[in-house]
Each structure stands twice: as structure tokens, then as C-alpha cells.
Amino acid sequence: MKSVKEEYVELCLKLDEADRATNIRKHNQTMRSLIKLIEYLDENKEESAFLVELLMHENIYVRGNAAAHCYNHGINSEEALAVMKEVFENAPSGDLRAGMGFKLGVIDGSLSHLIPAKQ
């Protein structure tokens, strides 16, 4: 059985592969699986410690997703933000660059008008 960390890395690598091949179906299937895993981590925060390690991963998709998750949960926020900026500047695909750019825009407030207010 795979660890949560192994599954997270595997899904991020599949996203990378799908985006490089412009395989929208595979991208969407992989994102659904990654979202379920992230929801699991949100409910089981004690299992999220491995995400800090992934901020240094050799794959940009793994780094970017881990950085966004860390930032959203206040885990090594400064390092996570720096990784998000690095990923945005060096993203090999438009999807990754756009996603990271949107996240950074929300963080710095320039896109906050696009996010609905929480009720």
C-alpha cells in the first residue's frame, strides 16, 4: 500500500504528464483524485507534514502543488510563497503558470475581487 506522500507525488507527476501531452481528460481525472487526497489531508492535518519536504522536490508540479497547500494551511508560509513565485516564473505549461498566477494574484490581493465573500 502506498503512503499518502507517495500517492500525492504520483498524482502530481501524472498532472505534469497530462499537461505536457495536452491530455485534458487525464488532467481532469488526476485533479479529481488529487482534490480527494487534499480533502483527506485537510481532515487529517497530522498527515500533512510531508508537504514541507516536497517544497524541494525536483518536479515543478510537485513543488507547486505542495507550496499552494502549505501556504493555504499556514505551513512554512514564507517558503511556500517563494516556491509558488518560482513555479510561476518557470512553469513549463500554461495550465500550471495560469493556476499559480491566479493563486499568487489572490494572495497579493490583485485578484481578490474574483473570489466570492465567505458567508
KOLKOL-193073 format. One record per residue (C-alpha): residue number from 0; x, y, z. Coordinates in nm, 3 decimals. Example, Ala and Ser with C-alpha at 12.3 -4.5 7.8 and 13.67 -1.06 7.14 Angstrom:
REM residues 2
VOPA|nr|u|v|w
VOPA|0|1.230|-0.450|0.780 $
VOPA|1|1.367|-0.106|0.714 $
This chain:
REM residues 119
VOPA|nr|u|v|w
VOPA|0|0.000|0.000|0.000 $
VOPA|1|0.126|0.346|-0.091 $
VOPA|2|0.184|0.615|0.166 $
VOPA|3|-0.009|0.941|0.139 $
VOPA|4|0.316|1.111|0.035 $
VOPA|5|0.378|0.858|-0.244 $
VOPA|6|0.022|0.896|-0.369 $
VOPA|7|0.049|1.278|-0.361 $
VOPA|8|0.375|1.275|-0.559 $
VOPA|9|0.237|1.021|-0.806 $
VOPA|10|-0.073|1.233|-0.873 $
VOPA|11|0.135|1.550|-0.922 $
VOPA|12|0.361|1.365|-1.168 $
VOPA|13|0.053|1.241|-1.356 $
VOPA|14|-0.069|1.602|-1.378 $
VOPA|15|0.266|1.704|-1.523 $
VOPA|16|0.247|1.422|-1.778 $
VOPA|17|-0.114|1.504|-1.873 $
VOPA|18|-0.042|1.875|-1.916 $
VOPA|19|0.270|1.813|-2.128 $
VOPA|20|0.066|1.581|-2.352 $
VOPA|21|-0.230|1.824|-2.352 $
VOPA|22|-0.449|1.538|-2.234 $
VOPA|23|-0.743|1.721|-2.079 $
VOPA|24|-0.929|1.403|-1.984 $
VOPA|25|-0.629|1.265|-1.793 $
VOPA|26|-0.567|1.607|-1.634 $
VOPA|27|-0.926|1.627|-1.509 $
VOPA|28|-0.927|1.267|-1.377 $
VOPA|29|-0.599|1.327|-1.197 $
VOPA|30|-0.719|1.658|-1.049 $
VOPA|31|-1.030|1.488|-0.910 $
VOPA|32|-0.807|1.230|-0.738 $
VOPA|33|-0.569|1.499|-0.611 $
VOPA|34|-0.860|1.705|-0.473 $
VOPA|35|-0.988|1.399|-0.284 $
VOPA|36|-0.640|1.345|-0.138 $
VOPA|37|-0.616|1.712|-0.040 $
VOPA|38|-0.957|1.690|0.127 $
VOPA|39|-0.829|1.388|0.319 $
VOPA|40|-0.522|1.586|0.427 $
VOPA|41|-0.744|1.878|0.532 $
VOPA|42|-0.931|1.641|0.763 $
VOPA|43|-0.612|1.469|0.885 $
VOPA|44|-0.368|1.757|0.925 $
VOPA|45|-0.120|1.545|1.120 $
VOPA|46|-0.051|1.356|0.796 $
VOPA|47|0.040|1.675|0.606 $
VOPA|48|0.393|1.709|0.748 $
VOPA|49|0.548|1.557|0.435 $
VOPA|50|0.436|1.857|0.227 $
VOPA|51|0.725|2.068|0.361 $
VOPA|52|0.970|1.811|0.221 $
VOPA|53|0.803|1.838|-0.119 $
VOPA|54|0.880|2.211|-0.143 $
VOPA|55|1.227|2.096|-0.253 $
VOPA|56|1.111|1.820|-0.491 $
VOPA|57|1.282|1.807|-0.831 $
VOPA|58|0.948|1.819|-1.018 $
VOPA|59|0.789|2.161|-1.056 $
VOPA|60|0.432|2.022|-1.037 $
VOPA|61|0.506|1.851|-0.708 $
VOPA|62|0.670|2.168|-0.570 $
VOPA|63|0.390|2.394|-0.689 $
VOPA|64|0.105|2.186|-0.551 $
VOPA|65|0.282|2.130|-0.220 $
VOPA|66|0.359|2.504|-0.194 $
VOPA|67|-0.003|2.603|-0.256 $
VOPA|68|-0.126|2.352|0.001 $
VOPA|69|0.133|2.461|0.258 $
VOPA|70|0.052|2.829|0.204 $
VOPA|71|-0.323|2.771|0.237 $
VOPA|72|-0.270|2.597|0.570 $
VOPA|73|-0.007|2.825|0.718 $
VOPA|74|0.270|2.565|0.695 $
VOPA|75|0.606|2.734|0.625 $
VOPA|76|0.411|3.014|0.453 $
VOPA|77|0.710|3.229|0.355 $
VOPA|78|0.898|2.940|0.195 $
VOPA|79|0.577|2.819|0.029 $
VOPA|80|0.513|3.164|-0.119 $
VOPA|81|0.869|3.180|-0.254 $
VOPA|82|0.824|2.838|-0.416 $
VOPA|83|0.492|2.947|-0.568 $
VOPA|84|0.663|3.250|-0.724 $
VOPA|85|0.947|3.032|-0.856 $
VOPA|86|0.697|2.789|-1.007 $
VOPA|87|0.503|3.074|-1.169 $
VOPA|88|0.821|3.212|-1.326 $
VOPA|89|0.945|2.873|-1.451 $
VOPA|90|0.627|2.679|-1.527 $
VOPA|91|0.664|2.459|-1.837 $
VOPA|92|0.293|2.469|-1.920 $
VOPA|93|0.030|2.736|-1.950 $
VOPA|94|-0.202|2.548|-1.714 $
VOPA|95|0.050|2.541|-1.430 $
VOPA|96|0.155|2.901|-1.490 $
VOPA|97|-0.205|3.023|-1.502 $
VOPA|98|-0.305|2.829|-1.190 $
VOPA|99|-0.007|2.953|-0.992 $
VOPA|100|-0.054|3.308|-1.122 $
VOPA|101|-0.415|3.305|-1.008 $
VOPA|102|-0.317|3.180|-0.662 $
VOPA|103|-0.049|3.450|-0.633 $
VOPA|104|-0.294|3.716|-0.750 $
VOPA|105|-0.540|3.616|-0.482 $
VOPA|106|-0.263|3.621|-0.220 $
VOPA|107|-0.139|3.969|-0.310 $
VOPA|108|-0.495|4.099|-0.339 $
VOPA|109|-0.488|4.191|-0.707 $
VOPA|110|-0.749|3.925|-0.785 $
VOPA|111|-0.943|3.931|-0.460 $
VOPA|112|-1.243|4.083|-0.639 $
VOPA|113|-1.285|3.748|-0.823 $
VOPA|114|-1.326|3.548|-0.502 $
VOPA|115|-1.676|3.541|-0.354 $
VOPA|116|-1.700|3.656|0.007 $
VOPA|117|-1.741|3.375|0.259 $
VOPA|118|-2.087|3.366|0.412 $
